[in-house]
Amino acid sequence: MSAQSAAVFDDVQATARACAVAIYEIGLDKLCGQRQLFINASEQWLLNPDLDGLPANQIVIEVLEDTQPSEPLIAALRQLKAKGYTLALDDFEPTSANSALLNLADIVKFDISVGLPVELIQRLYREGYTLLAERVETYADFERCKALGFRLFQGYFYQRPQVQATQTHRRSTSRANQMQLLAQLYSDKVRLPALSTLIARDPYLLNAVFKRANSAEKASQRPAYRLLDCIHIIGLRELRTLVSIVMLAGNSPASKINLISGLTYAFACEALALQRGLDEEESFIIGLFSYMPIILGVDLETMLQELPLSQTISRALTEHQGPLGELLRDIKACDQGVANPNVPAELILQAAAEARALMDSQIS
């Protein structure tokens, strides 16, 4: 790796890349041992968190200083706290607006290069917050902060940052494989052999699965050498998180909000298929793949060229032909607010709630 700085165009994608490399490529046990990993999380990331399923005991989520404490954000942070994540406030400066953030924080960070607000530090120390000093450059800095009650320290006093070379240059396999993998992961009839085959086609994902299954946190007394064993060890819940992060790391359009929209179509098609006597799994995939061009940032024609679908499914997607095509057309019309006596009015709302619940809770 020759670059000495990162070109970041999307903060959500940047966080996903950091998670993918740290957790699934290098491995937390190798990267930081028993210590905690601090991850900068933007407001957009926090409002659409893909952190659920990551090792909460080793992850500290840093809330950036420009984060606005809105009601949805506070609710998202409470959810993450309930799941066991540690929250840190980065470059904290107290205001009336961010007091709600302080109430949820475990760690408060101070940039000592811009001065030390001693009274505030002493108050937070008395209230039981863990204090972290960043930009600690000298032994004198360290001693002064330690005397004020700081327990955690970051800065060149300890070590200069190092560029971590990645051993995997090809981040993912074809979009077709990704689409099939997503369809399989979020189907209610997950077939592990089929899932194993799809993971095996992606060298980076395969490596990530083996490393995670054999990490210090997951591994049993005997290492796992078979892919199916690794999938069992990780579990479907975390595997969904892993795949989402790997996709986000390599494909910035594949954000959680778009995945939820695609799953809404999938669940709606599946529910309507049950009423019409159509194949539920095919209908689920039709709904998900109808939204996949948006999720992966490709046009429908390119997607169909990469994905070996039957003529029936292809015509349903492109021309709305046949029973599956009619099903998809009715769901799209329903989503746009067009009343149809053959489609329950509440179908889209119920499907959206199901999709959101699935992505939020990652229930296997």
Disulfide bonds with the S-S distance in Angstrom:
none
